[in-house]
């Protein structure tokens, strides 16, 4: 599916989207706002109603459009990286400066390199494939950031710092903060922190 089709569909479907939120029995959507800072987590309803599945599809496609709007940003950051790729300190600084965007850039990518969305519709799963040609810079940025971020000494230092704080003062840990960090993609921090969960009750 091309981004132009997605944008057109979102505009045409907005009235139905708002109406679906009003009539949906899933209370999750009534408290949600469309924002570039919000990543919509899949609905956990045991029995999935059609309105709920439609709302989730709308939100996820809206997120895709937001990512597409950042293509210029991704392109510029890739250029910056090319200029410093042989400078380890500069690369670590680049990773740190891109952490907010990069760690929140959550994309499902299949073996062909296409972006895809999965919508749980009660009895089955529906997959929507997005044309990768519209997201060439986002995909390159995503691959580069992840390869650097999850293997960099920057992350290791941050994990060690967090663990040191937990060991010195276990009662100060914010459980919700750990969950949020998992959602942001900081799996290393959570995995290391699991060793201390018995102390955090």
Secondary structure, 3 states (H helix, E strand, C coil): CCHHHHHHHHHHHHHHHHHHHHHCCCCCHHHCCCCCCCCCCCCCCCCCCHHHHHHHHHHHHHHHHHHHHCHHHHHHHHHHHHHHCCCHHHHHHHHHHCHHHHCCCCCCECCCCCEEEEEEECCEEEEEEECHHHHHHHHHHHHHHHHHHCCCHHHHHHHHHHHHHHHHCHHHCCHHHHHHHHHCCCHHHHHHHHHHHHHCC
